[in-house]
Amino acid sequence: MKRLKLLSKLTILLNTITAAFLLLISIKAYAGYATVLIYHRFDEDKYPTTSVSTEIFEKQMRYLKENGYKVIPLKQLIYYLENKKEIPPKTVVITIDDGYRSTMKAYRILKKYGFPFTVFLGMEGIDRYPAFLTKEELEILKKDKLVSFGNHSYSHARFARVITKMSPEEYEEFIRKDTKKAEKKLKKLLGYIPKVYAYPYGEYTKPYIKVLKSMGYKAMLSQDPQNVDKNTPLYLIQRQAIVGSWANMKHFKIVLNTEVLPVISHQPHIGYLTENPPEIIQVKIKNPQMYKNCQIYLTEIGWKRAERREDILYIDGIKKLKKWKNRIGVKCFNSKTGKRATFFWSVYTR
């Protein structure tokens, strides 16, 4: 009888340990990345490629609340990245670009759910053009602790494109002047200058990044469609666009459940290509044995099966690129978690 009781206790203990281990595995499957969502307009049918209906938007916010997602302020994500801290499971950051008046519709929904968010203000239009937030609306947002602000430039120019028309010195001065002009208006309307910046159109270059860093910007956000982990550089925080055909619930759930592919290095680098076509497109990844069915994406050619050489994934034989802007992406499936993992960056031709 004593032996049976002892065996029973051992079985209970073993089951408890097993359950705890399985829970740990389950947590690990979701740990390590944050999804930074980007919205622009709300209920503006005239602009279908950048708008989302408030009906769908509320459905998405309800989904986050009901499924245990933790929506954190942008400043908390920046803290994780600055300190290389592991990002907790199911972390989400919400951002809204440009500062259109329809942001107030989103604000009412976000306030209802108690979700913090950041509005990146395109300063030329703010309190000036009818489509943009007024001073009075900014006052309402300023008073709410859920709301923070960022710089989205003054002119909303295509800063990655104008470099082709200027000398390096002129280009850097152009960015500096535009940023200072935006800062002046931000100071006037907000009373302070936020040191976070979202690249207009999500486009960036190395000199652009250099100038913003020299002006004290703590973090810069792109629109490359992937999630971020503790190794994401502060000057290139990627965001998932929830707009147009990407605003549906199916896409929304996919981006929430996509891991970050652990890329150590990639070729070509960000920004302007040194040669067109690039000799090769490749990434070096961590733990290559974990990833299968890998593909590489180039805007002009779409997805292609990636060749593999140990921890290197690549495609070659690329023809001369015709578009001035191409996005490059890598997609694999994690054989341990069963999840998709991606990595994206942007390149340009002169």
N, C-alpha and C positions, 0 to 999 in steps of 0.2 A: 504493500500500500504506500509506504514512504517513497519507494522507488518511483511509483506511478505519479505521486504528487510532485517529485523532483523533476521528472520528465515533462510534466505539464507546465511547471514554472519555466523550465528551459525553453519549451516550445513558445510560450507567451513572450519571453524575452527575445528569442530569435525573430519572431514575427514583428515585434516592436522595432528591432534594429533594421530589419528588412524594409519595413514601412518607412522608417526615417531615411534610409538610403534611397529608396525610390522617390521620396519627396524631394531629396536633395538633387537627384538627377532631373526631376521635373522642373525644379527651380532653375537649375543650370541651363536647361533647354531654352528658357526665356530670358536669362540674364545677359547682361553685357552690352545692351544697346538702347538707345532712345530714338523715338520717331519724332522728328520735328516737322510739324504740319505747316503748310503755307496756303493761305487763302488770299483772295483779292477783293472781289465784289460779291454782293449778296442780293439775290432777286433782281438782277439787272439783265433781263433777257436780251437786251440790245447787244450785250457783250458775252455771247455764249462760251467763248474759249477761256474767259477769266472769271466767270460767275458761277455761283452755286446757289441753289434755292435754299431759303431758310428752313423749309420742310426737311430737306435732306441734311442740312447742317445740324438741325436739332436731333435728328435721328442718329447722326454720328456722335454727337455729344452724349446722348443717352446711352449709346452702345459703350462708350468709354466708361461711363459711370457704372453701368450695370455689370460690366465684365472685369471690374477690378483694376482698371488702368489708373495710374497715378499721374495726373497732369501737374507739372511743376513749372515754376517761373523760369524764364530763360537764364536769369542770373544763377540759378541753382545748377543748371546744366553746365554753364561756363565754369563754375566751381569744380564740378566733376572733371572736366577736361583739363583745367589748369593744374589740378593735383593728381591727374592720371588715376582717378578713383573709379572702381568698378561701378557701372551704372546699374541701379536696381532693376529688377524685372518689370516689364509693362510700363516703362516710363514714356511720357508724351509731353511735348512742348508745342504750344499753339502760337503761330505768328500770322499777322495780317499785313500785307504790303500795300503801299501807296497812300492809304488814308482817305479812301472814298467815304462819302457820307453814309453809304449803306453799311459801313462798319458799325454804326449805331444799332442796326438790326441784329448783328452778330453779338454785340455787347449785351443786349437784353437776354439773349439765350445763354451766353457764357456766365453772366451774373446769376442766372437761375440755377446753374449747376455748380457755381462757386469755383469756376476754372480760371486761373491766371492766364494772361496772354500778353503778347508784345505787338504793338502797332509800329511798323516802320513807315515813317512819314516822308513822302515825296514833297519837299518843301515849296517848290514853285507853285503848286496848286493849292496848298493848304491855306484856308481863310482868304482865298482869292478867286478861285474858279467854282462855279455852282456845284460841280460833281464832288468836290472835296470837303472834308470836315471844316466847319467854321470854328472861330475862336470860342464861341459859346459851347459848342459840342466838345471841344478839347477840354474846356474847364470841367465839364461833367466827368470826362474820362480821367482827368488828372486827379480828381478827388477820390477815385476808387483805388484801393490798394491792390486790386486784382490786375490793374492795367499798368504796363510799362511801355516805354517808347524807344525807338531807335532811329537812326539816320538812314534815309534811303536816297541820299543825294539831293541836290537842288534841282538840277535840270532833267534828271532821269535820262541822261544821254546813254548811248551805247559806247561806254568807255573802252571796251575791248576793240572796238572798230575804229575809233578816231585816232588811235595810235599810228595808223598807216599814213595819216596826213600831217604828222608832226615829227619834229626831232624828239629824241628822248627827253631832253630838258623841257621842251614846250609841253610835251605830254604830261610830265609830272606836275608842272605848274598849272596846267589845265585842271587836273584832278584836285590839286591843293586849293585852287581858287573856288571851284565848285563846292568843295567840302566846307570851306570857311563861310561861304555864302549861306549854305544850309544851316551851319552852326549858329550864325548870327540870328537867323529867324527862329531857330529852335530855342535859343536863349530868351528871345523876346516873348515867345508864346508859352514856353514851358517853365521858364525861370532857371533852366539848367541845360547842359549839353550832354545828352546820353552818348556814351562811348561804345556803342554797338552799331554795326553797319550792315545793311543788306544790299548786295550788289544789284543795281538795276538790271533786269532781264537775267539775273543770275550769272552775268558774264564778268570775268576777272582776268587780270594779267599779273605777271610778277612785279612790274613797276607800280601798278595800281595797289597791290598788296603792300609794297614797300612804303609808299606814301602814307597810306592809312595807318600803318604801324608807327611811322615817325610822328604822326599826329596824335598818338596816344590811344588809338582804338584797340579795345580789349578783345573784341571778337567780330568776325565778319562772316556773313551767311550767304551761301550760294543757292542755286536751284537744281543742283545735280541730284537726281532722284534716288537717294539711298538713305539708310539710317546711319546713326553715328555711334561710335564707341569711345572708350577712354583714350584711344590712340588718334582720334580725329584732331587735326590741327585747328587751333582757335581761329585761324584766318580763312578756313575753308569748311565751315559747318554746313553740311548738306541738308536739304529739306525736301520733303515729299509734297509736291503740288497737288492740291485737291481742287481742281478746276475743270470746267468743261466736261469732256468725256471721262476724265479721271475723277470726277466727283461722286461717282456711284458707290454704293455700299460694298460691292464686290472688290473694287480696287482698294477702297479704304481698309478693308480687312486684310488684303494681301500685303499692303505696305506695313501694317502693324506687326505682321508675322514674318517679316523678312530680316534675316540676320545680316550683319556686316561681314563681308568676306575679308579675312585677315591678310591684307596686301602689305608686303614689306617694302616693295618698290615697284615702279611701273615705268614703261617706256612707250611712247614719248612722254615727256613731262607736261605739266599744265602750261597753258598759255600758247604762245606762237611757236609753230613748228620750225625747226632749223632746216628741215628738208621736206619737200613735197614731191612724191609721196613719202611717208615715213618708211624707213627700211623694214621695220617690224613693229607690231603692237604686242606687248607682252607684260605680264605681271609675275612677280615672285610672291608666293603665298606661304603662310605658316601652315603647318600640319596638313600637307597636301594629301596624305592618305585618307583624310576625313572627307574629301570633296570629290564628287563624281558628276558626270554629265555636264561638263563645263562648256560654256559658250562665251564668245567675245562679240561685242556690239560696236558698230561704227555707224553713225547716222546715215551715211551714204550707201551702205551695203546691208544694214540690218544685222541680225544675229547669225554667227557662223560657229560651227563646232571648233573648239580650241584644241590645238595640238598641245601635247604635254611632254616636257623634258624634266623629270624629277619634280622640283618645286616650281618650275616655270610653266606658265600657260601662255600660248602665243598663237597669232596668225601672221602670215607673211604674204608676199605676192600682191600687195595692195597697189591699186592703180592711183594715178595722180588725183588728189582730192579737188573737187570743183567748188564745193560750198566753202564759204569763208569761216563757218563755224561747224565743228563736228563734236558730238559727245561720244565718248568711249565708255563702254561698260563691260563688266565681266559678271557672269552669273553661273553659280554652281549649286549643287544640292549637298547639304550636310548629311552624310550617311548615318550619323549618330542621332541627330535631332529630327531628321526628316524635313528640315526647313530649307527654303531657298536662301542663298546668301549672295549679296551683290556688292559691287564697288564701281563708282562712276567718277569721271573727270572730263573736263572740256579742253579742246585744242582749237587753234585758229590758223588760217592761212592768210598770207598777205595778198 
